[in-house]
């Protein structure tokens, strides 16, 4: 191998590699599978009203980036109540007056750009009125106590032929049974946020400044948050499989399908 060819191999980082199709092996017949089953799909609306305080004076807001995050989505079985908790993460980019750059005049205001990130929390409880698939309700744990019969002689003062018939208080016997149920869980599908942000403490500059200019440190935020979630639960279902990697061609005479389709 030449030195040039060795050098080309060494410098190749995203070299092309060859691939070929591979048919996976599939079990045939009536099978029992455990898969996530969709219980419900819901679109919820949450209304939020919050006061946001900035760490410094704000000349104007340049941009706001928002992201919805859910911290809890819990279906409280055996009821149909769904508990939701989360927050809207907001990154606010704004211009802040800066005297270090230049003092404001009747026609100019110097400012620099900053960003401020804040989490706006919310919580709500909704009712699932229609299940696409019925959830599997949890089985209750059980505990049962049992005793054994004992006979003991009686102390003096009782007839000699009589005995104390009871259970043994010095022993404890119990049968307990626990169930490890499947807990429903959620997936976030989409979200839409409509917001209205308004300064509530805006004041003009104390020194010279252009007409209408001022600064503020607080805004009142009103948000309508619409989001769609999917509620799922792992359940056992029956599926029917007819082909595998050896019998994926319908014209293959060697394929022998021996399963009951009732």
N, C-alpha and C positions, 0 to 999 in steps of 0.2 A: 504494500500500500504506500502510495506516494505521500510526501509531507503535505502537499496541497490538499489531498483527499482527507487526510487526518484533520487538517485545520478546518475544512468545511464541516466535517462531522462534529467537531467540538463547538463550532459557532451556531449550529442548528438548534434552535430552542423550541420552535413550533413545527417540527418536521411532520410530514404526512405519514399516517399509519393506516394500514389496511384492516378492514373489518368484514365479517360475513354474518349472515343472518343465522340465528339459532332458535329453534322452536322449543319453548319450555315444556317440561313434562307436566301433564295435567291429569289428575285423578278422574276416573270416569264413574258415573252413576249418580245416585242421590246422595248428596253430601250435607253434612251439618257444618256450617261456618259461623264463626263469631266475628261480627263486623259492626262498625258504627251505623246505627239506624237513625234516620232523621225523625225526630219527634214533632218538631214544629219549626216554621220559619216566620219570624216576626219583624215588623218595622216599628220601632219605638220612637217617640218624640219626647225630648227633655227640654225644659225651659230653664235657662240659667240667667241670673242677675247678680253681678259681682262688681265690687270696687277694686280697681288695680292701682296701687301706689308705686310710682317710679322712684328709684334711688337718687334721682337728680332732676333738675328742670328739663322739660321737653319743649322744644320749639315746634316740632311737627312729627307725626308718625309716617314713616316711609313705607313700611311693609309689615304684614303680620302673617306668619306661617303657623298653621294649626294642624294638630294631629290628635285623633281620638284614641284613648287607651282605656280598656276595661280591666279593672282589678278583681271584679267578682261578677259571676253570672251563674246563679245557683237556682235550680228548680227544686223546690222544697217538697219532695215526695212524702206522703202520698197525696198532697194537695196539688193544685195547678197554679200555684203562685211562683212567679219568677222574680228573684231579687237581683238587681243590677246596681253595681257601683263602678265608678271610673272617674276619669278626669280628661279635660281637654288641655293638651300641652300647647302653649302659645309662645312663639318666639317673636318678640316685637322689635323691629328695627326702627330707630328714631334718631332725629337730629337734636343735639343738645347745645344750647348757646355756650360759647367758649370765649371768655375774655382774654385768655392767654394767646389766642390767635390774633384777635383784633377787637378793639372796643366798638360796640355798635354805634352807628351814625343814623342820620335821618334817611339814609338810602341803602344801608348795608347792615347785615347781621352775620357774624361769623359763627360757625357751628361745626361740630365734628359728629361722626356717626357712631352710635352705640347699639347694643342689643340687650334685651331683658327677657329672660325666660321665666314663665310662671305657669303653674298648674292650677286649673279651675276645676274643683271637684263637683261631682253630682251623684245622686243616688235615686232610685225609684223602685217601685214594686208594681208588676203588671200581672195580669191573669191570662193564661193560655186558654182561650175559649174553645179552640178546635185543635185536636192533635192529629197530625198526619199519620202517625203510628202511636199506638197506645204505649206508654212507658211501662216497664216492668217494675211494679212497686216492691219496696224492700220487704224482706222476710224479717219477722221479729225474732230477736234472741229469746231463748227460753231457759229457765232455771227451775228445777223441781227438787224438793227435798224429800227424803224418805228415811224411815226408821225401821228398826228391827225390834221384834217383841222379845222381852226378857222377863224372867220371873225371879224374884229375890225374896229371901226370908224376911219376915216382919220382926221388928224389935219386941222387947217384952211388953206385955199389956195386950197382946193380940193372941187369938187361939193358935196353938202350935200347928194345926193342920192348914191354916190359911197362909197365903203367899201374896207378896206385892207384885201385881201384874201391870207392867207398864213398858215404856221404851227406855233405852239406855241414854241418860242425859250426858254421859261422858264421851259420846261419839256423835259425829256429824256426818251425814251422807247427803250427797247432792249429785244430780245429773244436770249438766249445762250444755247448751247447744248454741253455737254462733253461726251467723250467716254473713258472708262477705259480699255485699250487694254491689251492683254496678252503679256508679254515681253518674248522673247525666252531666254533660259538659257542653260548652258553647264554642262557636266559631263566629268571628266578626266578618261579615260579608262586605258591607259598604257603609259609608257615612256621608252626611251632607251637613254643613254648618252655615247658618245665616247669622251674621252678627251686626250689632250696632254699637260703636264705641264713641263716647262723647266726653270731652273734658268738662270737669265740674268745678275746677278752681283756677281757670285761666285768668291771668292778669297781664296788663301791659308792662313793658320794660320800664324800670324806674328812671333810666336815662334816655338819651335820644335813641330813636328807633324809627323804622319805616312805619307808615300808616297801617294799622290793623295787626301789627306784629305783637306777640306776647308769648308767655310760656305757662306751663301747667305741670303739676306733679301727680294728679289723680284723674282717672277716667272711669266712667260708669259703663259697664259692658253688659249688653243684653244679647243673649245667644239662643237660637232655636236649633237644637241638635237632633237630626234625624239619622238613625242608624238601623241597619238590618243585621239580624243575628240568626244563626242556625243552632237549634238545640238538638243534641244527639245523645245517644246512649248505646253502649256496646250490648248487642243482643245476639242470641243464637237463632239463625234462620236456616231453612232447608233450601239448597240450590241443586240444580240439575246440570250435570256436565256430560257432554256427548263425545268429545274428541280429546286426544292428547297429541303429543309431538310425533307419535308414530302413525296416527290415524287422522291427520288434519285434512287430508284430501278426500272429498266426498266420493271420488271415483275409485278409491282404493278398495279392491275386493278382499284384501286380507284383514280389513277392519271388522271385528266381530263385536257388535254392540249388544251386550247382554245386561239389560237393566229394565226395571219395572217403571212404566210411565203412568201408572194409575194416579 
